Amino acid sequence: MTKTKKRTKIIKLVFGLALLLFIAWKIASSLKQTDLDALQFSPTSSWMFLIALVLMPVNWLLESLKWHLLVKDIEKTSFTNSIVSVLAGISTGLLTPNRIGNFIGRTMSMEKVNRTKGILATIHSNLAQFSASVLFGVMSLLFLGLDIEYLDQSSVNVSAILILIVALSLYYFPRLIDFNPISKLYSNQMQLALEHLQRESFLLKTTVLFVSITRYLVFLAQFYLLLNCFPINVASDTLILAIALVYLITTIIPSFLFGKLFIREASALFVLEGFGIESSIILVTAFLLWFINLAIPSLAGAVILFKSEPKV
């Protein structure tokens, strides 16, 4: 066995152990924060949970479709390989702040010469999802508002709309970030990758954005279903708007912890407690959402990483 292969095996073992320890710690910390004995379940909780679980592969199939659309002109690959790359990316992203490390798993199977384009394609895909979250979050903000006495509501609304405009502008016109003196910091590969993203058709970018919106509706539905596993007394339309507000706050607040760790829980508590939902229900729901959408697929991604060999 060569030194490179030995080093790769050691890295994979350390990564796999770190992932398992992280998931175990997350489960233990979530259980410690909630009084499970005090929780009551709604009569339809089993069906609600089952539907939310079934939506998990739908969620990641949509993300795989986005990835496939964005990389098919960079490197020929099958849709199955796109699914594998996305699952690998979930694993590498889970242990990094803001899940920025998802490009490592996604681009590992790409030819080395195409990886810079793959990294920017990952950022482009994330920006599409960011835009979808902000779009629905802004609409929720305009309907519900934020009841914070030291914040001016109109300023919050304008700021959110500006964030959406900037995100969509960068998504459709990525060369906006290519200006002096910043452009001098970019390598030739980075310049070529930016040019590739800029040349992508308006139809392709809009299609990817539409898939991102569809995916957003899927994990919004999951949050709604999991909350309704418990007896809560909130009208459906109000609850949906409140969840959209939770996702807006989660999206725009940067996380320096692993995979947005506790950001969603804190955002959910901040918003949903105002509608009379018990904190234990909110914390359990946020944990279940994390476990279904990230922990389970990350384990599948870890298996893929262990079996794969990066191209050199």
N, C-alpha and C positions, 0 to 999 in steps of 0.2 A: 504493500500500500504506500502510495506517494505521500510526501509531507502535506501537500495541498489537500488530498482526500482525508488525511487524518485530522487536519485543522478544520475542514468542513464538517466532519462527523462530530468533533468536540463542540463546535458552534451550535450545531443542530441539537445536541444533547442538552447543552446549557439553555438554549432557547426553549426547548420542550419542557424542561424542568421549571423554568421561570414562568412559562405560560400556565402550567398546572398549579403551581404555587399561587400565582396571581388569582386564578379563578377560585381556588379554595379559600384564599383570604377574602375575596369579594363576597363569597357565599357566607362565610363566618361573620364578617362585619355587618352584612345586611340582616342576618338572623338576630344578631346581638341588638340591633337598633329597633327591632319590632317585637311586639308582644303577640305572638302567633295564637296563643290561647284565647285572646280577646277578639280575634277576627271572626266575623260571620260571613257566610257565603250566600249568594243569591240562588234561587231555585234553578236558574239557567247557567250557573257558573261553569259546569262541565262542558257544555256546548260552546260557551263563550271562549273558554281557554283552548278548546280543541281547534276552533276556527282561527284564533290568533296564532296557534302553533302551525297550522296548515299554511298560513300566509307568510311564514318565514321563508320557505323556498321560493315563493312568488317574489318576495322582496329581493332576494339575491339573484334570482333569474333576471329580473329587470335591470339590476346593476350590471350583471354579466352582459346583457344586451347592449347597454350603454358602452361598456368597455369594448365589446366586439365592433360596434359601429365606429368607434374612435381609432381603433388600431388596425382595422382591416386594410387600410391603405399604407400603413407603416410596415407591416409584416403579415404575410399570409398565415392565417390561423383559423382553426375550426371553432364553432360556437362552444363545443365541449371543452376545448382548451381555454377558452375565455372564462368559462365557469370555474375551471381549475385555478386559473390565475387569480380570479377574484377571491376565491376561498383562501388561497395562500396569502393574499393581501390582507384579509381580515385578521389572520394570525399575527403577521408582522406589524399590523397597525394597532392591534389591541394593547401592545406593550409600549407604545410611544405616545407622547403628548399630542392631543388633538387628532390622534390616529394618522399622523402624517407619514408614518412608516409603511402605510399600505402599498406604496409604490415598490417597495423592496420585493415583496412577494409577487406582485403583479408583473414585474419586469424581469424576474429571475430566469424565466424560460425564453426570453427574447434574445436575439443576437446582440452581442455587445454594442455593435455600431448603431443599433436602433433604440438602446435603452434611454438615452436622453429624450428622444421623442416620446418614449413610453412614459417617462416620468412626467413630462408636460401634459400628456394625454390623461394621466391620472389626476393631475391638478385641474385640468379642464373638466373632467367628469365630476370632480368634487365641487367645482365652482357652479356647475349646472344644478347640482343637488342643493348647494347653498342658496342659489337664487330661488329655487322652488320653495325652500323653507321660509325664506324672507318674504317672498310674494304672499304666501298664505298667512304668515305671521303679521304682516302689515295690515292685511284685510281684517284679521282678528283684532289687532290693536285699534283700528278705526271704529270697530263695533263695540268692543268691550272697554278699551282704555286701560290705563294703569292707575290704580288708586294709591298714589304715593304723594304725600303732601309736599315734599321738597323737590319734586320734579314737575316741570311744566308740561302738560299733556301735549300741547301743540308742538313744542320743541322735540318731544319724544317721537311724535308722528313724522315730523319733517326729517328727523335724523334717520328713522327707519326707511323712509322712502328714498332718501339719498343713498343709503347703503345698498338698496335694491338697484337703483340706477347705476351705481358704480359697478356692482357685481355683474349686471347684464352687459354693461359696456365692455368690461374686461373679457367677459365670456364670448361675445360676438366679435370683438376687435382686440385680440390678445397682443397685437403689436403696439398697443398703447403704452405698454411697460417698456418698450424698446426706444428709449430716448437718452440723449446725452445728459449727464455723464454716466448714467447707470448702464447704458448699453456697452460701455467699454469694459465692464466687469464680466460680460457674457462671453463664453467660449464660442468658437465657430459652430460646434454642435448645438449649443443653445440657440444661436441665431437661426440655424437651419430648422430647428424644432419649432421655434416661434413662427417662422415663415410658413411651415407646414400647417400649423394651427390656423394661421391667418387665411390660408388658401382654401381651407375647408368650406364647403358650400353653406349658404344660409339655410338651405333645406336640411342638411345634415345636422347643423347646430340646433335648429329648431326641433328636429326629431328627437335628438338627445335630451333637450330640455323638456319635451313632452313626456318622454320616458321617465325623467326625473320627477316630474309632477305626479305621474301615475304611481311611482314608487313612494313618493311622499304620502299619497292618499292611503297606500297600503299600511305603512307603519303608523299613520294617524289612526287608521281603523283598528290596528292591533292595540294601541294604547286605550282607545275607547272600549274595546271588548274586554280587555283585562280589568279596567276600572269597574266595568259592569258585572264582573265576577263577584262583586261585593255589593251589599245594599247601600246605594248612594241615592240621594234625593236631589238630583240636578237634572234639569231639562236637557234633552239630547243636543239641541242646537247650541245651547250655552256651553255644554261640556265640550263639544267639538271645537268651538271657538277658543275655549280655555286651553285645550290641548295644543292648538295651533300657536297660542301665545307661549306655552311652555317650550315648544320647539324653536320658536323665534329667539327666546332668551338663551336657550342651550346653544343655538347656532352662532349667535354673534358674540357670546362671551368666550374668549380664548381659554383653553385649559392647558395648564402646564403639568397636569397629572396624566396618568395612563388612560388613554382612550376616553377622554371626557369624564373621568372617574368622579362621581358624586355631583357633577354639574347638573345633570338631568334631575337627580333627586332633589337638589337644592332649588332648582327652577320650579319643579313640580310642587314642592312644598310652598314656595313663595306665591304661586298662582292659585293652586287648587284648594289650599286651606281657606282662602277667601270665599270659596263657594260652599263651605261647610263640610268638606270631605276630610275624614279623620287622617291624621298624619301616618298612622300605621298602614292604612289602606294605600296611601300615596307611595310610601316607601316600598311596600311589597310589590305594588304594580310596576314601579320603576325598575325594581330588581328583576322581576319576571320578564319585562321587556328586554332588559340587558341580556339576561340569560338566554332567552329564545333567539334574539337577533344577532348576538355577538359571541357569547360563550360556546354555544353548541356548534355553529359553523366554524369558529376559530379552531376547535379541536379537529374538525374535518380538514381544515387548512393545514394544521400542524402535521397530520399524517401525510398529506401531499408533499409538504416541504421535506419531510424525512426521506420520502421515496425519490424525490427529484434531485437532479444534479444541475447546478447552474451552468449555462453556456459561457464559454470563455472566448 
